[in-house]
Amino acid sequence: MGRPVLVVVDVQERLFNAMDAERRDDMVANLKILVTAARRLDVPILVTEQYPKGLGRTLPELRTLLDNTAPFEKTTFSCADAAGFVDRLRALDAAHVILTGVEAHVCVLLTALALLERGMRVSIVADAVCSRRAATMEVGLAQARQAGVVITGTETLVFQLLGRADTDAFRELSKLLR
């Protein structure tokens, strides 16, 4: 049947500083919620870094939440073209790939399209992605939606993963969504 896998795409120091200042802090706050929820619910997490030598590593505040998750280093725009990435998704029996990160209209979009071509179910968490400009982000999300990607939000996704309200996980994670 497969399971969901959360992917954090290229949320790196030098890239982050170039992102739309209106959105980037909310994006990181939502990423923290998603990573925390994924950890609590045993949802595997994959992390990518685009040319880390030039663009820096994943933001420190996310790295601490990600523990020992080793990033896939890449120079390709689609994560699907990064060595070992698709193999790792298959090894995890990924039925639903949940994409977050930057930039929405480049690496996130191209990854989504490539995974759709491979027959995978893909969602992009709209409030957990960002681009340098709001207009290009909107175009990227629209193109993804037209191709068949589900566009969702952090809160919706967390409740979808939880599935029910009568659990300890719900009591813990619902506090993050207030």
C-alpha positions as CSV (number, residue, x, y, z in Angstrom):
1,M,0.0,0.0,0.0
2,G,2.9,2.4,0.6
3,R,3.2,5.4,2.9
4,P,3.8,9.1,2.8
5,V,7.3,10.6,2.6
6,L,8.0,14.2,3.4
7,V,10.7,15.9,1.2
8,V,12.4,19.2,2.2
9,V,13.8,20.6,-0.9
10,D,16.9,23.0,-0.8
11,V,16.0,25.1,2.2
12,Q,19.6,26.4,2.4
13,E,21.2,29.4,4.0
14,R,22.1,31.4,0.9
15,L,19.0,30.4,-1.1
16,F,16.7,31.2,1.9
17,N,18.0,34.8,2.1
18,A,17.1,35.4,-1.5
19,M,13.5,34.2,-1.0
20,D,10.4,36.5,-0.8
21,A,10.8,38.2,2.5
22,E,7.0,38.3,3.0
23,R,6.8,34.5,2.9
24,R,10.0,32.9,4.0
25,D,9.6,33.1,7.7
26,D,6.1,31.6,7.5
27,M,7.5,28.9,5.2
28,V,10.1,27.9,7.9
29,A,7.5,28.0,10.7
30,N,5.3,25.6,8.6
31,L,8.3,23.4,7.8
32,K,9.1,23.1,11.5
33,I,5.5,22.0,12.1
34,L,5.6,19.5,9.2
35,V,9.0,18.0,10.3
36,T,7.9,17.7,13.9
37,A,4.6,16.0,12.8
38,A,6.5,13.7,10.4
39,R,8.9,12.7,13.2
40,R,6.1,12.0,15.7
41,L,4.1,10.0,13.2
42,D,7.1,8.0,11.8
43,V,6.8,9.6,8.3
44,P,10.2,9.3,6.6
45,I,11.8,12.6,5.7
46,L,14.2,13.2,2.8
47,V,16.2,16.4,2.5
48,T,18.0,17.8,-0.6
49,E,20.6,20.5,-0.9
50,Q,21.4,22.2,-4.3
51,Y,25.1,22.7,-4.7
52,P,25.8,23.1,-0.9
53,K,29.4,24.3,-1.5
54,G,28.0,27.5,-3.1
55,L,24.5,27.8,-1.5
56,G,25.3,26.6,2.0
57,R,23.7,23.9,4.1
58,T,20.1,23.4,5.2
59,L,19.0,26.1,7.7
60,P,20.4,25.4,11.2
61,E,16.9,25.6,12.8
62,L,15.7,22.9,10.5
63,R,18.9,20.8,10.7
64,T,18.4,20.4,14.5
65,L,14.8,19.1,13.9
66,L,16.1,16.7,11.2
67,D,18.6,15.0,13.5
68,N,20.9,12.8,11.4
69,T,18.9,13.0,8.1
70,A,21.7,13.1,5.5
71,P,20.9,15.4,2.6
72,F,20.9,14.3,-1.0
73,E,23.4,16.7,-2.5
74,K,22.5,17.7,-6.1
75,T,23.2,19.9,-9.0
76,T,20.1,18.9,-10.9
77,F,16.9,21.0,-10.5
78,S,14.6,18.0,-10.1
79,C,15.4,15.9,-7.0
80,A,14.3,12.9,-9.1
81,D,17.5,13.3,-11.1
82,A,19.7,13.3,-8.0
83,A,21.7,10.1,-7.5
84,G,19.8,7.7,-5.3
85,F,16.8,9.9,-4.6
86,V,14.1,7.9,-6.5
87,D,15.7,4.6,-5.3
88,R,15.3,5.9,-1.7
89,L,11.7,6.7,-2.3
90,R,11.1,3.2,-3.7
91,A,13.0,1.6,-0.8
92,L,10.7,3.5,1.6
93,D,7.6,2.3,-0.3
94,A,6.5,5.9,-0.9
95,A,2.9,6.0,-1.9
96,H,2.5,9.8,-1.4
97,V,5.4,12.2,-1.8
98,I,4.9,15.5,0.1
99,L,7.0,18.3,-1.3
100,T,8.1,21.4,0.6
101,G,11.0,23.9,0.2
102,V,12.4,26.2,-2.5
103,E,12.0,27.3,-5.1
104,A,8.4,26.5,-5.8
105,H,8.6,27.2,-9.5
106,V,11.9,25.4,-10.1
107,C,13.2,22.5,-8.0
108,V,9.9,21.8,-6.2
109,L,7.9,22.0,-9.4
110,L,10.3,20.0,-11.5
111,T,10.6,17.3,-8.8
112,A,6.8,17.1,-8.7
113,L,6.5,16.7,-12.5
114,A,9.2,14.1,-12.6
115,L,7.6,12.0,-9.8
116,L,4.2,12.2,-11.4
117,E,5.8,10.8,-14.6
118,R,7.1,7.9,-12.5
119,G,3.5,7.2,-11.4
120,M,3.8,8.6,-7.8
121,R,1.1,10.5,-6.0
122,V,2.5,14.0,-5.2
123,S,1.4,16.9,-3.0
124,I,3.0,20.3,-2.6
125,V,2.4,22.1,0.7
126,A,1.7,25.7,-0.6
127,D,2.4,27.4,2.7
128,A,5.7,25.5,3.1
129,V,7.2,26.5,-0.2
130,C,8.7,29.8,-1.4
131,S,10.3,31.5,-4.4
132,R,12.2,34.7,-4.8
133,R,9.0,36.4,-6.1
134,A,5.4,35.7,-5.3
135,A,4.3,35.8,-8.9
136,T,6.7,33.0,-10.0
137,M,5.7,30.9,-7.0
138,E,2.0,31.2,-8.0
139,V,2.8,30.2,-11.6
140,G,4.8,27.2,-10.3
141,L,1.9,26.0,-8.1
142,A,-0.6,26.6,-10.9
143,Q,1.5,24.5,-13.3
144,A,1.8,21.7,-10.7
145,R,-1.9,21.7,-10.1
146,Q,-2.6,21.5,-13.9
147,A,-0.3,18.5,-14.1
148,G,-2.2,16.7,-11.3
149,V,-0.3,17.6,-8.2
150,V,-2.4,18.1,-5.1
151,I,-1.8,21.6,-3.6
152,T,-2.5,21.6,0.1
153,G,-1.6,23.4,3.3
154,T,0.3,22.6,6.4
155,E,-2.6,22.3,8.8
156,T,-4.6,20.2,6.3
157,L,-1.7,17.8,5.8
158,V,-1.0,17.4,9.5
159,F,-4.7,16.5,10.1
160,Q,-4.6,14.2,7.1
161,L,-1.6,12.3,8.5
162,L,-3.2,12.2,11.9
163,G,-6.5,10.8,10.7
164,R,-8.3,11.0,14.0
165,A,-8.5,13.2,17.1
166,D,-8.6,10.5,19.9
167,T,-4.8,9.9,20.0
168,D,-1.8,11.2,22.0
169,A,-0.3,12.3,18.7
170,F,-3.3,14.5,18.0
171,R,-3.1,16.0,21.5
172,E,0.6,16.8,21.0
173,L,0.6,18.0,17.4
174,S,-2.6,20.1,17.6
175,K,-0.8,22.4,20.0
176,L,1.6,23.3,17.1
177,L,-1.4,24.4,14.9
178,R,-2.8,27.0,17.3
